[in-house]
Amino acid sequence: MEKETVGNIITGIVMIVLIVFFMQIGGCFSNKVPDKDLNVRVNYTGEQLVIVNLDYFDWIDAKLMVNDNFVIMAPVIKARSSYTAGIMAFTKGDGTRFNPYTTKLKSFSVFVSFGNRPKGSSGWWYGTWK
């Protein structure tokens, strides 16, 4: 082979490696699924929240939050099923419990990881009461 042909082959290989490298760090081959709006129905009974997962997939590591700072974690909420949580089970980071007799429920949100989907993909939902 001529030196020029070998040089062209090496240059081509280097270019391909660089293109693949920059596509990888730029996220072109990322397996992360974009965040998704969840399908949720929530009923507040005055003592409990009944959260219904209306999606066709399980919610994994669900972070349930009232008034933007009282939280409980649910390891799994199965697809098309409900999860009931006592309203006083929701706590702040310092341990303060939500008290429905002294504090009005204003908002509820859900943040989850998706089961059977690439790691890092997540979903959310936010709702308010008047």
N, C-alpha and C positions, 0 to 999 in steps of 0.2 A: 504494500500500500504506500501511496505517496504521503509525505509529511503533511501536505495540505489537507488531504482527506481525513487523516487521523486527527488533525487539529480541529476540523469541522465537526467530527463525531464527538470529540471531547467537549467542544463548545456547546453542542446541542444537548448533551447529557447534563452539563452544568446548568444550562438554561432550564431544563425540565425540572431538575432538583430544586432550583431556586423558585420556580413558579409554584410547585407543590408546597414548598416550605412557607411561602408567603400566603398561599391560600389557607393553609392549616392555621397559621397564627391569626389570620384575618377572620376565621370562623366559617369558611366555606364548607368545611367538612364537619362542623359541629353537630352533635346529636341532640343538642338541647332543643326541646320543643318550646315554642313561645308560650308565655303566660296565657291563661284561658279564663274566661268568665265562667263561673260555676253556675249550675242550675240548682237553686235552693228554695225551699219554702220554710218559713219560720213562724211558729205560733208561740206567743207569750201568754201563759195562763195566769200570771201574777206570782207564781211560785216556781214555775219551770219554763224552760225554753225547749220546744220540740223542734228539732232541726231535721229536715227531710232532704236527703241527697237524691235529687231528681236526675242525676247523671247516670250513665250506663257503665261507670267505672267506679271502683272504690276510691275513697279519699284516705290517704296515708298521712299520718302525723298531722292531723287537723288541729290548727290553732283557732280556737273559738274565742271571740273577744266581744265584750259589751262595753259601751261608752268609751271605746278606744284605749282602755287601759286595765280592764279586769279580764283575766284570761283563764281558760282551762284548756288542757290538751286532750285530744281523743286519738288514740293510736290508729284506729281504723273506723271509718264509717262506711259501711257496705253500700254498694250501688243500689239505688231504688229502695232504700230503707231509711228508718228514722232513728234519731239519737236524742234521748231526753237528758237534759242537764238541769239540776236544781240551780236556781238563780244565785243562791248564796254560796255555791261552789266556786264561782268566779272570783278570783283574787288579783290584787295588784302584786307587784314584785316584792313589796314589803310585808305581804301577808294580809293586808286589809281586805276584808270580804265585801262584795257588793251587797248593799242593804236596800231591798226594794221599798222599805218603809220610810227611808230618809232620802233616797236617791231615785230620780226618775230614769227609767230605761229609755235612752235616746237613740242608741245605735247598736247594731250587731254586725260582726264581720267574721268571715271564714277564710283562712289561708291554708292551703294543703299542698302536699306533694302528690303526684299521680302514681297509682299503682300500675305495674306492667307498662311503664313508659320510661324513657331515658332519664337517668338521674339528673336532677337539676330543673326538671320541668315542674311547673307549679300552676295553681289556680287560685282565684280569689272571688269573693262576693262581699258586698257592703250594702246594708239597708238601714233605714231610719224609721223611727216612730215619731208622731207629732205629739 
